[in-house]
Amino acid sequence: MCLKKGLLTPANTVHHIEHLTDNPSRALDESNLISICATCHNQLHPEKGQRNPKKQRKRKARVIRSVANEERA
């Protein structure tokens, strides 16, 4: 995909052309696999990186009170 854009990027991810959910028997079929970079893979699968905002947990901050050391004479 990067080469189509004129970019040379290391391919570090294997992408299944035909999704495994649609046809799990082609999981290791070489004609169903392509090597792509992580950025292109994320573009092909935007649903994998997104969270449902309603299901996000609110993060709580823990406040710790500190007191400075007293000066000694």
C-alpha positions in Angstrom: 0.0 0.0 0.0 2.9 2.4 0.8 4.5 1.6 -2.6 1.3 2.7 -4.3 1.8 6.1 -2.6 5.5 6.2 -3.6 6.7 5.5 0.0 9.2 2.8 1.0 8.2 1.6 4.5 9.2 -1.7 6.3 6.3 -4.1 6.3 6.0 -5.5 9.8 2.4 -6.7 9.8 0.7 -9.5 7.9 -2.8 -8.7 6.6 -5.5 -11.2 5.6 -7.1 -10.0 2.4 -10.2 -12.1 3.1 -11.1 -11.6 6.7 -10.7 -14.6 9.0 -14.3 -14.1 10.3 -15.6 -14.6 6.8 -13.4 -17.5 5.8 -11.2 -19.0 8.6 -10.0 -21.8 6.4 -7.8 -19.3 4.5 -6.0 -18.2 7.6 -2.6 -19.5 6.4 -3.2 -19.5 2.7 -0.3 -17.5 1.2 -2.5 -16.1 -1.5 -4.7 -14.5 1.2 -1.8 -12.8 3.0 0.0 -9.5 2.3 2.8 -7.7 4.2 2.0 -4.1 5.1 3.2 -1.5 7.6 1.3 -1.0 10.9 0.0 2.4 9.7 -1.6 0.9 6.6 -3.0 -2.0 8.6 -4.6 0.4 11.0 -6.2 2.3 8.1 -7.6 -1.0 6.8 -8.9 -1.9 10.2 -10.0 1.3 11.9 -12.5 -0.6 14.1 -9.7 -2.4 16.0 -8.2 0.8 17.5 -11.3 2.6 18.4 -13.0 2.4 21.7 -16.6 2.9 22.5 -16.7 6.2 24.4 -19.6 5.0 26.5 -17.6 2.1 27.8 -14.5 4.0 28.7 -13.8 4.0 32.4 -13.3 7.3 34.2 -9.9 7.5 35.6 -9.5 8.7 39.1 -6.6 10.7 40.3 -5.0 9.8 43.7 -4.0 13.0 45.5 -1.2 12.6 48.0 -0.6 15.4 50.5 3.1 16.2 51.1 4.6 18.3 53.9 8.0 19.9 53.7 10.7 18.9 56.2 11.2 21.4 59.0 14.5 23.2 59.0 16.9 22.3 61.9 19.3 24.7 63.4 
